[in-house]
Structures are given as structure tokens and as C-alpha cells.
Amino acid sequence: MEQAGEGDSMDDNEERLMDRLSDFSIGNRFSRVNQRLSILDLLLTEIRYNILLVSKFWGVKEGVMIGLFVAGFFLGSWDFGIGEISSGGDYNRWGILGGEDSGFLHMKDLALILSLLSVICWAGFFVMLWNSYPIMRENMVYLLIGMFVIQFGHIKSHADNPSFPWDSGIGGWVWILVSNLVMLFLSIFVVRRAVVETRDIHVQRKHSHPDPRVIDRAWKDHSLLAWSLGIAVWIVVLNITFWSSAHSIAPSPGDLDFSYSLVFLHIFSGIVATFLLLVIVWFPEFMLGSTEARIQTSRAREVSGEVFEPKKAEQGKCPVCNQNTTAIQEMTGEISIPCESDDCSGKGVTGSECEQCGIRIPSRVVCANCGSNTPVGSHFGRVEAW
């Protein structure tokens, strides 16, 4: 895993000192109950690891961004005794511009000042987010579009029925369903797919090694299980914060019973959602560092003319006589050799059991040409001197 500290990858000494996911011991809290729940143990381990990375590598820049969006939420959502939000405002005026018809320009002076400060905080946050994580910019735009679509869905549902979801027909739920489907498409099928496929190419390019154990460790170190769960949790929390914000001010001013508990729910869930957004954007940048110019799907790479040819299976060569042997290194990096049993035509990965007869596959290969008995790992990764 590479760190994108100020756009540069960590050097070799830093990389050796960095904690790696494969070094973390995996507990058995859930697998003891049922072996099928072992994925939850993996998930908990990865969450602990990600928390460690955040605490270790986040600095002043991330602290400033957190301060900006927290201030943006409080300045734009809390009433502070002014009465502009709690009273419902003037429903005869609406919009930002428009002179006499502008609702924004006819707020109380202090409320207008707080609103402008909130806008400045949010603008500063998004500018810092854009400048800090360059290879995630395109995917960041997709995530922000999804956020605005979900917010519009909740506003539209409350415009039709201020008490949504109570006393709502199917028409009110359609807006929520459609907006969340748009978000799922953008976040899962666009952003997550782009990050996963870029991760796959990164591991195959940068961590190729004759020893399959090294490659297996690289795949574990670059796991995106907890990050993918973070996207799902982020979408759920987004719906909570946008529903609570719309629900708190949806009734007409005469019917508005302003609820500070709903506003607090909006602020708290909004802070959590924005924090998760920061993690979702930061983690791929941290993982891939400056080793990748862009994060995009394989299809997008083909369209842009950047085609990655995956590593093909490689035939082993005897380190003594340089003739082909029966060992084969698969595309995944695993080395397989035929079973030594006379009446078996199966094969298997070295050190494992034969896929047909169950006999253990040896870790050494006898060359049919010169008869040398050498470790299977020495049959790959050799470079000709001439």
C-alpha cells in the first residue's frame, strides 16, 4: 500500500515501518459461532486497521476540513435564537436571487451573515477536498451528484407531503426510491468499480512477484472490504440527515412545530456522513498514492487508449539447464505443478493437496532434461544475461 502524502509515495524506509493489514491478527469472535460468519471477523480486523491508518496519517489538513464542515453544519442549520429557521421564514419569498422576491436576501441580518459564513465553510471544504485528492476528483464529482439527487428526492417528497413518510402514498416513496437508485448506480457501479479495478491493476503491476505468498499478502494489504461497507453506511446516513433536515422545516409557517431534536439529528448524522465521505475519498488516494494517474474502470481505460494487459501464465524453466519444466505460474501468481502420483492426472498449488487424489503437492521440481531437483520458486523470475 502506498501513501499519497502531499502527492508523493512513501519511500522504502517508510513503507517498511508502516503497519500492514496482513500483519494484523484476525479474531474468531464470529467464526466460533459459525464458520460462515468468518467474513465478519475479517471486516472487524480491517475496520481496526483503517482506524489506525486514520489516527496515524491524518494531520492538520484533514483536521481543517473536519472543522470546516462541522462549522458549516452548525452555522447553516442551528437557529441560535434568531428565529429565522424556527419560525419558518417568509413563505411568500423564495430563492437566492430575484430582488424583492428573493427569500435569501430578505432574511434577518444575523441569519444572512451566518448563512454566508456557512456557504464559505462548505466552499472551503470542497475546494480542499478537490485539491487534496487529485486522482479521486472524477469519482468525487459522481459522489457529490448522488448526494444532491438524494437531497432533492427528500425535498420533493416533503413538498408533496410535509409529514413524509407518514400518510404518504406510493408517489412520495417513488422520489426516494429513484434518488437512491441513482446514488447506488453512481457509488457502487461507477465509483466502487473504478476503485476496485484500479486496485486490481495496481497490485498486478506493482506487486508482481515469483513467490505467490508475496502476491497473496499484497492482495490482503489492498483489501477494500471495510471501504466498501463505508459506502453503504454513508448512503444510509445520508438519507437520515436529508430526511431530518427536510422534515424539520417542511410544514407551512403557521403549522410548523420546530423540533430541535430533528435539527440535532440532521447535524449529527450530517457530520458523520461528511466524515465518511472524507474517508471514502481519502482511502483510495492513500492506498494507490502517486503510482496511479487516475482511478477509472477498465472500460474507461480502453476508451481512453490505456489498455492494461494482465500477466499471462508463465512456464517454468530449470535454473540449471534453462529448459521448460512442468511448473506453471498462473495469472494470479500461484505456482502449480502436476501431481507426482502415477495414476493421477491432476495438479495443484505447491504445498497444497492435489485437486483430484488429495496427495500433497511437493515444493520442489525434478527437471526431465538434466535431472536436477530444485525449489519450484527458482523456476521463475530469472533474467537472461544475454
C-alpha positions in Angstrom: 0.0 0.0 0.0 1.3 3.4 -1.0 0.8 6.7 0.9 -0.2 9.8 -1.1 1.3 12.2 1.4 1.3 15.5 -0.5 1.1 13.6 -3.7 4.3 11.6 -3.2 4.6 7.9 -2.4 6.4 6.9 0.8 9.9 5.8 0.4 11.2 2.3 1.1 12.1 3.0 4.7 8.6 4.4 5.5 7.0 1.5 3.7 8.8 -1.0 5.8 7.8 0.9 9.0 4.2 1.1 8.0 1.7 -1.2 9.6 0.1 -3.6 7.1 -3.3 -5.3 7.1 -1.7 -8.7 6.6 0.2 -8.2 9.9 -3.0 -7.9 11.9 -4.2 -11.0 13.7 -7.8 -12.0 12.7 -10.0 -12.8 15.7 -12.5 -15.6 15.8 -15.4 -13.9 17.7 -17.9 -14.7 14.9 -16.3 -17.7 13.4 -16.6 -19.5 16.7 -20.3 -19.2 16.4 -20.5 -20.2 12.8 -17.7 -20.6 10.3 -19.8 -18.8 7.7 -19.5 -15.6 9.8 -15.7 -15.5 9.4 -16.1 -12.6 7.0 -17.3 -10.5 9.9 -14.0 -11.2 11.7 -12.2 -10.1 8.6 -14.3 -7.0 8.5 -13.7 -6.1 12.1 -9.9 -6.5 11.6 -10.0 -4.3 8.5 -12.0 -1.6 10.3 -9.5 -1.6 13.2 -6.7 -1.3 10.6 -8.4 1.6 8.9 -9.0 3.4 12.2 -5.2 3.0 12.9 -4.4 4.5 9.5 -6.7 7.5 10.1 -5.2 8.2 13.5 -1.6 7.8 12.2 -1.7 9.6 8.9 -4.4 12.3 9.2 -2.9 15.6 10.1 -3.7 19.3 10.1 -5.1 19.3 6.6 -7.8 16.7 7.5 -8.4 18.5 10.8 -9.1 21.8 9.0 -11.5 20.0 6.6 -13.4 18.5 9.5 -13.6 21.8 11.3 -14.9 23.5 8.1 -17.8 21.0 7.5 -18.7 20.9 11.3 -18.9 24.7 11.3 -20.8 24.7 8.0 -23.5 22.4 9.5 -23.9 24.4 12.8 -23.9 27.9 11.1 -26.4 26.8 8.4 -28.7 24.6 10.4 -28.9 25.8 14.0 -31.2 28.7 14.9 -29.0 30.4 17.5 -32.1 32.2 18.9 -32.5 34.3 15.8 -35.9 32.8 15.0 -35.4 32.7 11.2 -35.4 28.9 10.9 -37.7 28.1 13.8 -40.4 30.5 12.6 -40.4 29.0 9.1 -39.4 32.3 7.4 -41.4 34.2 4.8 -43.1 31.7 2.6 -44.1 34.4 0.1 -40.4 34.8 -0.9 -38.1 32.1 -2.2 -34.8 31.6 -4.0 -31.3 33.2 -3.7 -31.6 36.0 -6.3 -34.7 37.9 -7.6 -34.7 41.2 -5.8 -38.0 41.7 -3.9 -38.9 38.0 -4.4 -35.6 36.6 -3.0 -36.0 34.8 0.2 -32.3 34.6 0.9 -31.8 38.4 0.6 -34.8 39.2 2.9 -33.6 37.1 5.9 -32.7 38.8 9.1 -29.3 40.4 9.0 -27.7 38.0 11.5 -29.2 35.0 9.8 -27.9 36.2 6.5 -24.4 36.6 7.9 -24.5 33.0 9.4 -25.8 31.6 6.1 -23.0 33.3 4.2 -20.4 32.0 6.7 -21.9 28.5 6.2 -21.5 28.8 2.4 -17.9 29.9 2.8 -17.2 27.0 5.1 -18.7 24.5 2.7 -16.9 26.1 -0.3 -13.6 25.9 1.6 -14.2 22.2 2.4 -15.0 21.2 -1.1 -12.0 23.2 -2.5 -9.7 21.5 -0.1 -11.2 18.1 -0.9 -10.7 18.7 -4.6 -7.1 19.9 -4.2 -6.0 17.2 -1.7 -7.1 14.1 -3.6 -6.4 14.6 -7.3 -6.8 11.0 -8.6 -10.2 10.8 -7.0 -11.6 14.0 -8.5 -13.7 12.4 -11.2 -15.3 9.9 -8.7 -15.7 12.7 -6.2 -18.0 14.5 -8.7 -20.1 11.4 -9.0 -20.5 11.1 -5.2 -21.5 14.7 -4.9 -24.0 14.4 -7.7 -25.5 11.4 -5.9 -25.7 13.4 -2.7 -27.7 16.2 -4.4 -30.0 13.7 -6.0 -30.9 12.1 -2.7 -31.4 15.6 -1.1 -33.7 16.6 -4.0 -35.7 13.3 -3.5 -36.4 14.1 0.1 -37.3 17.7 -0.6 -39.7 16.7 -3.3 -41.3 14.0 -1.1 -41.8 16.5 1.7 -43.1 19.2 -0.8 -45.9 16.8 -1.7 -46.5 15.6 1.9 -44.8 17.6 4.8 -45.4 14.7 7.2 -43.5 12.2 4.9 -43.2 9.2 5.4 -46.4 9.2 7.4 -49.7 9.3 5.5 -47.7 9.0 2.2 -48.8 7.1 -0.8 -46.6 5.4 -3.3 -46.0 8.7 -5.1 -44.0 10.1 -2.2 -41.8 7.0 -2.0 -41.1 7.0 -5.7 -38.8 10.0 -5.3 -36.8 8.4 -2.5 -36.5 5.1 -4.4 -35.4 6.7 -7.7 -32.9 9.1 -6.0 -31.4 6.2 -4.1 -31.2 4.0 -7.2 -29.3 6.9 -8.9 -26.9 7.1 -5.9 -26.4 3.3 -5.8 -25.5 3.3 -9.5 -23.1 6.2 -9.1 -21.4 5.0 -5.9 -21.4 1.2 -6.5 -21.4 0.6 -10.2 -19.2 3.7 -11.1 -17.1 4.8 -8.2 -16.6 1.5 -6.4 -16.0 -0.4 -9.6 -13.4 2.2 -10.7 -11.5 1.9 -7.4 -11.6 -1.9 -7.3 -10.5 -2.3 -10.9 -7.7 0.3 -10.5 -6.6 -1.6 -7.3 -6.5 -4.8 -9.2 -4.3 -3.3 -11.9 -2.1 -1.7 -9.3 -1.5 -5.0 -7.5 -0.8 -6.8 -10.7 1.6 -4.1 -11.9 3.4 -3.0 -8.8 3.4 -6.1 -6.6 4.1 -8.9 -9.1 6.5 -11.4 -7.6 7.6 -15.0 -8.3 6.6 -16.0 -4.7 2.8 -16.5 -4.6 2.9 -15.8 -0.9 4.1 -12.2 -1.5 1.3 -11.7 -4.1 -1.3 -13.1 -1.7 -0.1 -10.7 1.0 -0.3 -7.8 -1.4 -4.0 -8.7 -2.1 -4.7 -8.8 1.6 -3.0 -5.4 2.2 -5.1 -3.8 -0.6 -8.4 -5.2 0.6 -11.4 -2.8 0.1 -13.9 -4.7 2.3 -14.3 -2.1 5.0 -14.1 0.7 2.5 -17.0 -0.8 0.5 -19.0 -1.2 3.7 -18.3 2.5 4.4 -20.0 3.5 1.1 -23.1 1.5 2.1 -23.2 3.1 5.6 -22.6 6.5 4.1 -25.7 6.2 1.8 -27.9 5.2 4.8 -26.6 8.1 6.9 -27.1 10.5 4.0 -30.8 9.5 3.9 -31.2 10.1 7.6 -29.6 13.6 7.5 -31.5 14.7 4.4 -34.8 13.4 5.7 -34.4 15.0 9.1 -33.5 18.4 7.6 -36.4 18.4 5.2 -38.8 17.1 7.8 -37.9 19.7 10.4 -39.0 22.7 8.1 -41.5 21.1 5.7 -44.7 22.3 7.3 -46.1 25.7 6.5 -45.0 28.5 8.9 -48.4 28.5 10.6 -48.3 24.7 11.1 -44.5 24.5 11.9 -43.7 23.0 15.3 -40.0 23.4 15.1 -38.1 20.4 16.5 -34.6 21.0 17.8 -34.2 17.2 18.2 -34.7 16.8 14.4 -32.2 19.6 13.8 -29.7 17.9 16.1 -30.3 14.6 14.3 -29.6 16.4 11.0 -26.4 18.0 12.2 -25.1 14.8 13.9 -25.9 12.5 11.0 -24.6 15.1 8.6 -21.3 15.3 10.3 -21.0 11.5 10.3 -21.9 11.4 6.6 -19.4 14.0 5.6 -16.7 12.4 7.7 -17.4 9.1 5.9 -17.3 11.0 2.5 -13.8 12.2 3.5 -12.7 8.7 4.3 -14.2 7.3 1.1 -12.3 9.8 -1.0 -9.1 9.7 1.1 -8.5 5.9 1.4 -8.1 5.1 -2.4 -5.7 8.1 -2.7 -3.7 6.8 0.3 -3.7 3.3 -0.9 -2.5 4.0 -4.5 -0.5 7.1 -3.9 1.1 8.7 -6.9 1.5 5.3 -8.6 -1.7 5.8 -10.5 -2.6 8.8 -12.5 -6.4 8.3 -12.5 -8.9 6.0 -10.9 -11.2 4.6 -13.6 -12.8 1.4 -14.7 -11.2 -1.0 -17.2 -13.7 0.0 -19.8 -12.9 3.7 -19.3 -9.2 2.9 -19.7 -9.9 1.1 -23.0 -11.9 4.1 -24.3 -9.0 6.5 -23.3 -6.5 4.2 -25.1 -4.8 3.0 -21.9 -5.1 -0.8 -22.1 -3.6 -3.0 -19.4 -2.6 -6.4 -20.4 -2.8 -8.8 -17.5 0.1 -11.0 -16.8 -0.2 -14.3 -18.6 0.6 -17.8 -17.3 4.3 -18.5 -17.4 6.0 -21.8 -18.0 8.8 -22.6 -15.5 12.4 -23.0 -16.6 15.0 -25.1 -15.0 17.6 -22.9 -13.2 20.3 -25.3 -14.2 19.7 -26.1 -17.9 17.2 -23.4 -18.7 14.7 -25.9 -20.3 11.0 -25.8 -19.7 9.7 -27.7 -16.7 6.2 -28.8 -15.6 5.8 -25.9 -13.2 3.4 -23.1 -14.3 2.9 -19.7 -12.7 -0.8 -18.8 -13.1 -2.1 -15.2 -13.8 -2.9 -14.9 -10.0 0.8 -15.6 -9.2 0.2 -19.1 -7.8 2.6 -21.8 -8.9 1.1 -25.2 -9.8 2.7 -28.4 -10.8 1.3 -31.8 -11.9 0.7 -34.5 -9.2 3.6 -37.0 -8.8 1.2 -39.9 -8.4 1.5 -42.3 -11.4 -2.3 -42.9 -11.7 -3.3 -39.3 -11.3 -3.5 -36.5 -14.0 -4.4 -33.7 -11.6 -2.3 -30.8 -10.4 -2.2 -28.3 -7.5 -0.5 -25.4 -6.0 2.8 -26.2 -4.3 2.4 -27.1 -0.7 -1.3 -27.9 -1.1 -3.2 -31.1 -1.9 -3.8 -32.4 -5.4 -7.3 -31.4 -6.7 -8.0 -35.0 -7.8 -6.3 -37.5 -5.5 -5.5 -35.4 -2.4 -1.8 -36.2 -2.3 0.4 -33.3 -1.2 2.0 -31.4 -4.0 5.8 -31.0 -3.4 7.6 -27.7 -3.3 10.5 -29.0 -5.5 10.6 -30.0 -9.2 12.8 -32.6 -10.9 13.9 -31.4 -14.3 13.2 -34.0 -17.0 16.2 -32.8 -19.0 19.1 -32.7 -16.6 17.6 -34.4 -13.5 18.2 -31.5 -11.1 16.0 -31.3 -8.1 15.4 -27.6 -7.3 12.8 -25.4 -5.4 9.8 -24.5 -7.6 10.3 -20.8 -6.9 13.7 -20.8 -8.7 12.0 -21.7 -12.0 10.5 -18.2 -12.4 11.7 -14.6 -12.4 15.1 -15.3 -14.0 16.5 -12.7 -16.4 18.8 -13.8 -19.2 22.4 -12.3 -19.0 22.5 -12.1 -22.8 
